[in-house]
Amino acid sequence: MSAEFAPAAAAPPDVVLSAEHLTKRFGARVAVSDVSFDVRAGEVFGFLGPNGAGKTTTIRMLVGLARPDAGRVRIRGLDLTHQFRRAMEHVGCIVEAPDLYRYLTGRENLVHFSRMLPAGAIERIEELARLVALTERLDDRVATYSLGMRQRLGIAQALLGNPDILILDEPANGLDPAGIREIRQLVRHLAAERGIAVFVSSHLLSEVEQTCDRVAIIHRGRTLATGPVRDLVDRVASDRVRVTARPARRAAEVLAAFGTAAAPADEEGAADGEGRVDARIARERMPEALRALAAAGVDVYAVERSLATLEEVFLDVTGGETV
Amino acid sequence: MSFSGLVENEILKFAKQRRFRVVVLILVALIGLIVFAQSRGRERFRAGKDWHVETQERMARIQNWLRDGRMPASSQRWARFELDRLRYHLDRNIDPDAVSGPLFARGFANASSYLLLPLLAIVFASDVVSAEFAQGTIKLLLTRPVGRAPVLASKLAALALAITLTVLFGGVVAYVFGGIAYGYGGWGAPVLTGFRVAGERLDPAAVRTIPLWQDTILAYGLAWFATLCVGAIALLTSVLLRSTAAAMGTMLAALIAGTILPRLASTWEAQRFLFVTNLPLPDYYSGSPPPITGLTVGFGAAVLAAWAAAALVAAFAVFVRRDVLA
């Protein structure tokens, strides 16, 4: 199941981070089991799974906070366990929450963390403060920041070392819709304009669908599927069609013979007039179904293949378990 | 990405937290209170008598108690030591209870080394690591391109600096406040030192006279060393327990046990291998009768050093290896 079903990229992808068969046990419980994936330069990679699926444990292994029981992490080809310092020079991260020193100002926090990086980080503070729109509040104590501001300061902190890969754990957690949009735009900007590989974990399907290029789905410590977000959506979406026809009720009756079809809600007499019918009909039966509609005297205005949400993808790959 | 940068970070965190100011306030308030209470008590105690006469009277009182025979054994031991000590002072014409600002500062080293200074060291050390866990900042601290050992070493360096400053500050405040009450002069006054406990009596063989300033530096050096060792042990509890309250509670319990144990169980000799029993290094150096037999400065310093070294080895081993899952 965890095989890549995406067509191989034409050019060899520029892999920045690779997780190879990561496994982590806590006593008898296996928290993460044989998790593998690659994150490439310039892409936003989503790590999707419900709470408790093993996302944070995996991230802790990616950044060296926890040691895998089996498998390894490579960053720019460097083995994280054995070449920790050199590997971590390429990494910026926020694990779990943007926890910074609340009794220090934003600037003091950034100075603090740039002292732990190779020379040059301290000169980037102003530029990064501008990037995350914190210039005006930089000399206020972090305790006075909103969660969104702390999240942005956390991202500025993660970018101090000019990383090749940015690892963000649930960056949308606790943010309002405007805050989520800001983070999403920032993440897309970093990937597109600076070529940074961004790894984003989330339990929100819509978030991953809107932000990420590729996604790995993790459930109960195992990756169930890995591939481009579009491919995953298409896989489930392939038999979904939405037919706009008149009379809609008759159309639904005809289409039901070829698969499943739901009659439109009976509002404002839509059932007898023009309406939309959501149906699941296999691709190869579609021409036949359309001929049947014409024969039954139904006027067809539009036939659209509807895109599935990741919610449906998730239900599909987990075999019906909800997030 | 130099080690000095890491130490600078840790100093910044020390300085920006309220703890440091609280410790300064505690020292000032406490020493002020001691000076005030002591100078009040003294006026009544001496009542204008010549110190030779007063000392002889005190010796006579102690001898009476001893003859009386109703004293418990441990107090008898203490009374004999005290008798010897007073006699030596009288013989060499040195007032055993002289007061001056410098003498007060000197006395503060003894008074603070077994409880106050270790307590302040614990206040600093207990959350050096556990606070990073509590705030969640440990996850950022340990995902920088810096090894874990240098991170802990920088914390240790900043802690040692904070402890050093605290001991120095305590001495300076004691001198300033003592000076207000008793005058600032007298650093050159002779001090009898080198009392050694030999069995049930004081051994006068090594007793000699040194100027007060020299004696004071020695006493503070010993207090500083003992406090540093407590700091190292408290750092280990901070690493192991990952909770400031738990780390502080554990160390406080140990300190309190250390002050109670010798009184309740002075015959249990193995307690001399506990670190808390050896904290009053300046006392052992001045020749006060130790709470249990067999304690000397050299032995005490060795025991403390062994505890501190073991604590540091354990703290580094755990800190470097353990998964951060909090």
Chai-1 contact restraints between the chains, C-beta under 6 A:
chainA,res_idxA,chainB,res_idxB,connection_type,confidence,min_distance_angstrom,max_distance_angstrom,comment,restraint_id
A,V63,B,T143,contact,1.0,0.0,6.0,A-B,restraint_1
A,L65,B,V324,contact,1.0,0.0,6.0,A-B,restraint_2
A,A66,B,D323,contact,1.0,0.0,6.0,A-B,restraint_3
A,R85,B,P145,contact,1.0,0.0,6.0,A-B,restraint_4
A,M88,B,P145,contact,1.0,0.0,6.0,A-B,restraint_5
A,E89,B,P145,contact,1.0,0.0,6.0,A-B,restraint_6
A,C93,B,T143,contact,1.0,0.0,6.0,A-B,restraint_7
A,V95,B,K139,contact,1.0,0.0,6.0,A-B,restraint_8
A,D99,B,Q135,contact,1.0,0.0,6.0,A-B,restraint_9
A,D99,B,G136,contact,1.0,0.0,6.0,A-B,restraint_10
A,D99,B,T137,contact,1.0,0.0,6.0,A-B,restraint_11
A,Y101,B,T137,contact,1.0,0.0,6.0,A-B,restraint_12
A,Y103,B,K16,contact,1.0,0.0,6.0,A-B,restraint_13
A,L104,B,K16,contact,1.0,0.0,6.0,A-B,restraint_14
A,H112,B,N9,contact,1.0,0.0,6.0,A-B,restraint_15
A,R115,B,G5,contact,1.0,0.0,6.0,A-B,restraint_16
A,R115,B,N9,contact,1.0,0.0,6.0,A-B,restraint_17
A,M116,B,R144,contact,1.0,0.0,6.0,A-B,restraint_18
A,M116,B,V146,contact,1.0,0.0,6.0,A-B,restraint_19
A,L117,B,M1,contact,1.0,0.0,6.0,A-B,restraint_20
A,P118,B,M1,contact,1.0,0.0,6.0,A-B,restraint_21
